[in-house]
Amino acid sequence: MILFFYLLIALLWDLFQYRIPNWWIVAGYFLGLLEFVLAGNMTVLDLGQGVLVTSVLLILFFLKVLGGGDIKVFYVAALFLGSETWRLILLSFLLNGLYALLKMLFQRDLTFRLYHFYAYVIQCFYQGKASPYQSLESSKKDQVHFMVGIFFGYILFTKWRFFI
């Protein structure tokens, strides 16, 4: 329940301020560590696996695909979820993909954006390396708030934990 309210507040920060403050991330670390110590539901191995899985997301940060605040929130979630963090990450990406698709359909620019992404993939192929993805939008209204998928992914995770 602590993680639910933590993610809800992080979502609100992201929606209205377009960022998640570092002091909120630090508070989440302390809450997660406190939960880890007091509840005793996880082993250090579980915790380590959660942090390791989340560390893979740093690649997406360096490619400018995912924001630093979102990755830090996943680290906080790993303190609560341990080795189950990969499920939340998977759900978050699936839900955010759906969110982005619906947003592009609503804004009627899906074809243009798919062409832009195709050009990026071809460029990476010819250069032989992945370079940071240059976003088309200069306006914040076109951004996809990744916290939306994290929050609703957590809700799905807690409701259908054994089916996913």
Number of C-alpha atoms within 10 A of each C-alpha: 6 12 19 15 11 19 22 17 15 24 24 15 16 19 16 9 10 15 18 23 13 11 9 16 20 14 13 24 20 14 18 21 16 14 17 19 12 9 10 10 12 16 13 11 11 18 20 15 19 24 22 17 18 22 15 11 19 16 11 16 16 14 14 15 15 16 19 17 21 22 20 21 22 27 24 28 27 26 26 26 24 25 21 18 26 19 16 26 22 16 21 23 15 15 19 21 15 13 17 18 14 13 16 17 12 10 10 11 12 16 11 12 14 12 11 14 16 12 12 16 16 11 14 15 11 9 10 9 10 13 14 14 15 12 12 12 9 8 7 9 9 13 14 15 21 23 26 21 24 29 24 20 22 23 15 16 22 13 11 10 13 7 6 11
